[in-house]
Amino acid sequence: MENKKVMRSQFLLWLGAAISIAEIMTGTLLAPLGLGKGVLAILVGHVIGCFLFLLPAAYIGAAQKQTAIQSTQATFGAQGVWAFSLLNALQLLGWTAVMIVNAAQAMNGVTKRLFGVQNVVIMSVIVALLIVIWLLFDYQWLLRINNLVVGLLFCGTLLILVIILRTPSVAPHLAVGTLSFGAAVELNVTMALSWLPVIGDYTQTKQRPLISALTSSLGYFMGSSFMFILGLLVVTRTGMTDVTKLLATSGLGLVALLIIIFSTVTTTFMDAYSAATSVNNLTHNRRINFMAIIVTVLGLLIALGISMSRYENFLYFIGSVFTPLYAIVFTTYFVTKRSLPKLWNLLLWLFGVWSYYQLQKINLPLGTTVGLLLLLGLLVIVSHKIYQWRVQD
């Protein structure tokens, strides 16, 4: 019974991580494909991101009892852990800012309609304060509260779906611009990849590695796929490209405001906590919750000055850094069972970062990430064979 409770909490934790305005917004970017191809791209991209990347990362964290970034030490050494901890902390700080910006903009639209009030600074501060409160909860209390809130949020997103379906349908609407199927798949994959250096932080204490990894990945797969499809439906069915406008005119009123706020909180507190965990790899300061609060405050300050115009570039940056990193880690852990020299792994990673952007120019049908995973996996295996041959010789 206790194991079932733990797994249920783990599932709801990752379902909650996926329920956010950012996920819906990213789903709207797939509108140039149309509804049918868009949904297919969402499912293909999430299968790749969740089960080729999040699943093995979560498993390694649980099996080795290590955080996601600490699990890279066997292949990249202590210096690698330090460098990737810094990169991970920076990208999670970026996500914290992005989530606060998204929530503040959405809240502005709703509060203007409800109360005639519109102030992005006040909205941003409210979200940041609630994230801090979330971080101050005792872990067991946090899980209970989080489970309740996620359940309510899921009901809220079902209400949004009903509103979309009840809105008079316009002529099939395709957003301005072009988007290939492979690029659409990649957008889905990169959203999942943003959790790649995080998911092991939440499975490292679990006793059943495979079950906990599957539960976590499935929770995110279901929640994120649903959010992306909601975003796609907003554009293709109603013709609106702004999700906040739909929420403001939905008739949900205060419920819409609460959905925006708490969907952001249940996602962003995980970003802040994992950023603090990565900082702990650098400073060995055990006050992780305190550092997570500092991350939230820094994220708030950044949020007040950033533009969302480069949102897609931010997602692709995450893919370029963490796809080659974990392609090397996964191939070493599951296939070769033995690491190559740390310097060679570092060179392979640098080659992988460069290759990510080169492969994007080719427009692969399943996206850049799968191609890079196969390429680097093959290079690691071949390098391992050559290295073994030279050592034996």
C-alpha positions, -999 to 999 in steps of 0.1 A, spaced: 0 0 0 28 24 9 45 18 -25 12 26 -43 10 59 -24 46 68 -33 40 59 -70 7 78 -71 25 109 -56 53 105 -81 28 102 -110 9 133 -98 41 152 -93 51 148 -130 15 152 -142 15 186 -123 49 195 -138 33 192 -173 2 213 -165 13 248 -173 6 277 -196 41 273 -212 31 238 -225 -2 252 -239 17 281 -255 42 257 -271 13 236 -285 0 267 -303 32 269 -323 23 236 -340 -8 251 -357 8 255 -392 6 217 -394 -31 215 -389 -49 194 -363 -42 159 -376 -5 162 -383 -1 184 -352 -15 158 -329 7 131 -346 38 153 -341 28 158 -304 25 121 -298 57 111 -317 77 139 -300 65 130 -265 72 93 -270 108 102 -280 113 128 -252 96 108 -224 106 72 -232 139 75 -249 153 102 -226 133 109 -194 127 72 -187 164 61 -187 175 93 -169 149 86 -141 160 50 -140 197 58 -136 190 83 -108 169 57 -89 194 29 -95 225 49 -85 208 69 -58 222 101 -75 208 133 -88 204 137 -125 236 157 -129 256 136 -104 249 105 -126 271 121 -153 302 117 -131 311 82 -143 315 95 -179 326 131 -174 344 131 -140 341 156 -111 349 185 -134 321 175 -158 296 174 -129 307 209 -119 303 223 -155 270 206 -162 257 216 -127 264 252 -137 247 248 -171 217 231 -156 213 257 -128 214 284 -155 188 268 -178 165 261 -148 169 297 -137 159 306 -172 128 283 -170 119 299 -136 119 333 -153 100 321 -184 73 305 -163 68 336 -142 66 357 -174 40 334 -189 19 334 -158 21 372 -153 10 378 -189 -19 354 -187 -30 368 -153 -29 403 -167 -55 393 -194 -78 377 -168 -75 403 -141 -81 431 -166 -114 416 -176 -125 406 -140 -113 436 -120 -100 462 -145 -65 457 -131 -34 451 -151 2 452 -137 28 427 -148 51 435 -119 24 427 -93 14 395 -111 50 384 -113 55 390 -75 24 371 -66 35 340 -86 71 342 -71 57 345 -35 35 314 -40 65 295 -54 85 305 -22 56 293 0 55 260 -19 93 256 -12 88 263 25 65 233 30 77 202 46 83 176 19 55 152 30 30 180 34 41 194 1 33 161 -17 -2 160 -1 -10 195 -11 6 191 -45 -15 160 -52 -47 178 -43 -38 209 -64 -28 188 -94 -61 170 -92 -80 202 -92 -58 217 -120 -65 186 -142 -102 192 -137 -97 228 -146 -79 219 -179 -108 196 -187 -131 226 -183 -108 246 -207 -112 217 -232 -150 218 -229 -149 256 -235 -127 251 -266 -150 225 -280 -181 246 -273 -167 277 -289 -182 281 -324 -156 267 -348 -141 290 -373 -126 279 -407 -96 257 -401 -69 281 -389 -33 277 -396 -9 301 -379 12 324 -400 45 308 -411 57 273 -420 67 244 -398 79 210 -410 68 178 -393 103 172 -380 106 207 -365 73 202 -348 84 169 -334 116 185 -321 96 213 -303 78 185 -284 110 166 -277 129 197 -264 101 205 -239 106 170 -224 143 174 -226 141 205 -203 133 180 -175 161 156 -185 186 170 -160 159 173 -134 139 140 -133 167 120 -115 165 145 -86 130 132 -79 136 94 -84 170 91 -65 153 81 -32 129 56 -47 133 19 -40 120 5 -73 140 21 -101 121 9 -131 86 14 -117 94 48 -104 110 58 -137 80 45 -157 55 62 -134 73 96 -136 77 94 -174 41 83 -179 28 111 -157 47 137 -177 38 121 -211 1 122 -203 0 157 -189 23 173 -215 7 157 -245 -27 169 -233 -14 205 -227 1 206 -262 -31 193 -278 -51 220 -259 -28 247 -273 -31 232 -308 -69 231 -305 -70 268 -293 -56 279 -327 -70 254 -351 -106 255 -337 -111 290 -324 -86 309 -346 -71 325 -315 -33 325 -312 -32 340 -277 -42 315 -250 -46 343 -224 -73 358 -246 -93 326 -245 -89 323 -208 -99 359 -203 -131 355 -224 -138 319 -213 -164 327 -186 -144 308 -160 -135 341 -142 -117 335 -109 -112 298 -118 -92 307 -149 -70 330 -127 -64 302 -102 -56 277 -129 -29 300 -143 -14 307 -109 -13 272 -95 -3 255 -127 27 277 -128 35 271 -91 33 233 -93 57 233 -122 81 261 -113 89 250 -77 104 219 -93 126 240 -115 138 262 -86 144 232 -63 164 213 -90 184 244 -98 193 246 -61 203 209 -62 227 217 -90 241 246 -71 246 222 -42 269 202 -65 291 233 -67 289 247 -32 280 216 -11 256 238 9 229 216 22 203 243 26 187 234 -7 153 250 0 169 283 10 189 282 -23 158 274 -42 141 305 -28 171 326 -40 167 310 -74 130 320 -74 139 356 -65 166 358 -92 140 343 -117 116 370 -107 142 398 -113 150 382 -147 113 378 -156 108 415 -152 132 423 -180 131 394 -205 113 391 -238 95 359 -249 104 365 -286 133 340 -284 114 313 -266 120 287 -293 157 294 -294 158 288 -256 142 254 -261 167 245 -289 196 256 -266 184 231 -240 183 203 -267 218 212 -280 234 209 -245 216 180 -229 208 157 -258 245 149 -265 253 148 -228 228 121 -220 233 103 -253 268 96 -241 257 88 -205 229 64 -217 252 45 -242 279 41 -216 255 30 -188 233 6 -208 255 -5 -237 293 -4 -232 291 -6 -194 324 11 -192 334 47 -197 358 61 -223 385 85 -210 368 116 -196 385 140 -221 373 119 -251 337 120 -237 340 158 -234 352 161 -270 323 139 -281 299 161 -262 313 193 -278 310 176 -312 274 167 -303 265 203 -294 279 214 -328 261 186 -346 228 194 -331 226 227 -349 240 211 -381 214 184 -381 186 210 -376 195 222 -411 187 188 -426 151 187 -412 150 151 -402 115 135 -402 117 125 -365 135 157 -354 171 165 -346 172 147 -312 167 112 -324 193 116 -352 218 130 -327 211 102 -302 218 76 -328 249 94 -341 266 99 -307 255 64 -295 273 49 -325 304 71 -320 306 60 -283 303 23 -292 328 25 -320 352 45 -299 348 20 -271 357 -9 -295 388 10 -308 399 19 -272 395 -17 -261 415 -30 -291 443 -5 -284 445 -14 -247 446 -51 -254 472 -45 -281 
